[in-house]
Amino acid sequence: MLDGNGYRTLVAGATYDFLAAMHGRVAVGDGGCLTLRDEAGAVEVVVWPPGTTLLPHGRAGVHVPDVGEIVVGDRVDGSGGFFEAPLTEDGPPEHLPPVPVACASVGTFVAVLERVTRHSDS
C-alpha cells in the first residue's frame, strides 16, 4: 500500500500473466484508493504493476515503470486480471496486496494491471 496526500493505491509484488483487457479513467474511490471507472460506470480498485511509485508534491497519481506518469482523470488501457474483494480472507492470492476494507467491500472488483498505457483522447 502506498499512501499519498488524500489518496492511496496498491502495487503488486510480482508480475503475472493475465490477459483480461482493461480500460477506464483513473479516479479516487472509496477509502481514498485509486480506481478505474469504465464508460458503463463500473469501478475497480487498481493494483498497479511492480515498481510503481506515487507522484511527488502531493499530485494524485502514480509513476509506472516504462510508462511514466498517470494522474487522476487520465484514461488508461491495460491488461491484467480481475479478482473479487476482499483479498484479505486467508491472505491475498500469490503476491497481491491486501485491499483495505475502506476501499472495497465483498463484491467489489480489483483490477490487477500487469501492463498499462495512457490512452490518447485525440
PyMOL commands that set and color helices and strands:
alter all, ss='L'
color gray80, all
select helices_A, chain A and resi 30-32
alter helices_A, ss='H'
color red, helices_A
select strands_A, chain A and resi 2-3+8-11+20-28+34-37+43-48+53-54+61-64+68-71+75-84+109-118
alter strands_A, ss='S'
color yellow, strands_A
deselect
rebuild
show_as cartoon
